[in-house]
Amino acid sequence: MDMSRTPCCLTTAALMMFTSLLMADDYEPPRTPSGKPDFQGLWTNASITTLQRDSRYDYLVVPPDRLAEVTAAHPQNVRQATDDNLQAGELLDGSDLAMGRGYNAFWIDPGSTFGLVKGEYRTSWVIDPPSGRIPYSEQGQQLRREFRAKFSSNDGPEGRSLGERCLIGFGGTGGPPMLNVLYNNHYQIVQTEDYVMILVEMNQDARIIPIDGEHRPSALHQWLGDSVGRWEGDTLVVETVNLHPQQAGGGQVPLSDQGKVTERFTRYSESQILYEFEVSDPVYYEQVWRGEMSFNASEDRMYEYACHEGNYGLPGILMGARREEADAAQ
């Protein structure tokens, strides 16, 4: 069941899922021939919950008696219901084409419910610190400012973001940790005894994680980092280091060469994977911080994300910058 497709209230389907989660302590997951929990299938983390807690919320768990009210009032749901005076999913008539916006409600699919984690609807994925905010250090904030200044120019394609350049997905979808964005929030997991592969819908990124393997030499930095997995009981633990330098400084979760992200995957119920992550980095952060998320089973299909096809944004930005320079020179 894909909870991102439910209305902005506790539907019957949501109540059924909530009941099933209450029984998760007794849940026995499906297993591979060797007895390991089977994570294979299509999952989604689509949700209006965000990595960090918005200032409008002073709580982690949405009070059950306010769930419908708070969900309906979320800016994303208000936009979905009012953008272009259309409900999400209705066809556009073309009158919006000159509005100067890259997206409207027709094109986005972020989900309409808060993330349901261990039977609770959450306002942020970050659970520690209790504020729900990432505890950046002063040095970390300065490094982020320097990175943005370096990679926010129109001098050439190398100065634009990795997502604009179709190198990795937008918004940290490939991770680690793997985060939700405005659309394309599906993940397909394929599992063998020696590897786990996670195909990320956004930009078709693929994480190929060896089980009981060794990290590559530290001089090798690749997109999405160097991940190795191990089993701790029925939980798959994945440790990632050595992000590519252009991702390490500019992603949703920056990481220095001293940093590490530890992810934990546990089958929580027939319809959910409990996804926990811990970020440790003495350069960017004042403390180790942690988050929790759920990946929900989906009956949808994953389609190709053809980032380059019909993508006129990057050449348009650069041509516009060259035109501005030419006009200034005259």
Steps between C-alpha positions, in 0.01 A plus 500: 500500500635845404397735780602800288183444294252535789287811562592757765330312781494162669329288237387144557818380331711715730320364804562145380870575459510664842347186656752278322786712630380461856560128456846547351675361808372154407564539128694222328653630173520303177842342462749409229606135452788559741268636768572874469210749500383565144489871410437448130228697330392855423486752785431871540588765759267762348373721782447860606738430789839662450850424623503794742202619703331812376468781753119478486520174696620478860449124517641190330181292508181652360229476770244242378208733573656771280625280217233590242522871581880522493526288185247708307676823605843385380624743228557217254141381528367856476704546183381169355140610549529857371786522248359620165153453649536129428507191713815291464455254216268713286617588151630850428373706207833672424408836652772463762789470255599868520494522880876454533479203733681171462236295679133508588277255681445290189868404478588423859432192713648558846236311696218646706545342844759534775744211525370212709791362704447232764131587514557876541456780249823702507573866419870435428725206424759635744425367848826590678562782584145531636465834319483310171768727356841398362767609753745671263823625653629851423765343280233295325287806428802683360592205278145488366506872418831460320371204302182684396707796384721272291222296344231763446653679204400529135858487373455150361323170562747407775365789708146368508349244735548126453129450441490764225792322338319164522789343694304386805144558615368819656460549872697205635274228357793262453646584837630414731262554668235449229254789515162584347445782251223651284462197274663169397520359853508131409776252579540147368700256712662191351676265740745209477710333766800718413346831393204730548418733212277804550378663179395861565224632274639854503768505228517118499781499757601152614660410830680165479586397856726201567419295810793439736727679255778752557513868427692609193824696544428843648642670191199377301197726528183416310146628470286385796816396687661167579244275672547158658235298680479243776224316681427561867228247570209587269628854436710592199763756607666709227804719569593771248814715479693692231235694314604665176632848591232679296227306678666507842486879533174574326253227582215501747736329744856632452781267601873558540771240450465430874126439474290185491133419446359181650165377368285223646228318305248287693180340370246655734183360346375354175465852361792687659875503538625693802793710377730647767809709437779651707739771382837538668741773388706722737561755223148586388302427817508574870380152589397167353141532377235243409184460299222250429285449192272238351512356150148394401421214263366628168293342226602772253759456227841663478556681174823621345611842618644636176670806644667621180207452262328831433698663781556855384556648843878479517581628148231766545659626823845515343378664178314758705817577696700541180231733363511712815878524465472602137240764577717639781802513269302714253 
